[in-house]
Amino acid sequence: MESKLELHGFNNLTKSLSFNIYDICYAQTEEQRRAYIDYIDEMYNAERLTQILSDVVKIIGANILNIARQDYEPHGASVTMLIAEHEVGPNPADNEESPGPLPDAIVAHLDKSHVTVHTYPESHPYEGISTFRADIDVSTCGLISPLKALNYLIHSFDSDVVTVDYRVRGFTRDVDGKKHYIDHDINSIQNYLSEDTQNGYQMIDVNVYQENLFHTKMKLKNFDLDNYVFGVNAKDLDDVEAKEISERLQREMLEIFYSRNVE
């Protein structure tokens, strides 16, 4: 078992988790595309996003100091929360190696910092593809890692593709004055994902260990066309049309996953 690091004063490391969550949909007509974006705007409006982030704050045992939220015209929303540490009793899930919580669990605690979310609904005018993106940031100072919030947030959105960045910045000193640039062992963000999340996604890592930079890309493995068409039922499509739509949707997901256009 790794010995506990004895620090001189407060832990000055900053741990930042940033990730983009994408929901992809096929809406054939202009009316269906508008209806999809209106649905997303209502589903993830500032009020709902505030509730999601409030749940995250409860999960990690923090106090909300301030909330700023805004619904935009014509689409999109933002929420920013300043949060502060709130002590809770010991919890076995505080173990750094354990995966973070799912929506029905409340574990861990957090030092003062912030949580933010911004949404970006958009649609393609010709191909019938609509994409909703949510950008989420959780930044903490102290002993607690924001990675604890990963699983809850992934399960709170319709997550077809997810890109995750985790970085530990700055340094802290031990009682002997030695600088420490990270205070926990990590070789992949995947270590902090629950088993069902790991089983449900194809994942690749791009890590820069010497800089304490960790990047993981995730793409949902299962593809059921009925989950991706908006305003129609997949069973009502003929085989040729269903195949063409499936190819468009899967190409969209691949392009986002690999961050490059697929010809």
Secondary structure, 3 states (H helix, E strand, C coil): CCCCCCECCCCCCEEEEEEEEEEEEECCCHHHHHHHHHHHHHHCCHHHHHHHHHHHHHHCCEEEEEEEEEECCCCCEEEEEEEEECCCCCCHHHCCCCCCCCCCCCCCCCCCEEEEEEEEEEECCCCCEEEEEEEEEEEEECCCCHHHHHHHHHHHCCCCEEEEEEEEECCEEECCCCEECCCCCCCCHHHHCCHHHHHHEEEEECCEHHHCEEEEEEEECCCCHHHCECCCCHHHCCHHHHHHHHHHHHHHHHHHHHCCCCC
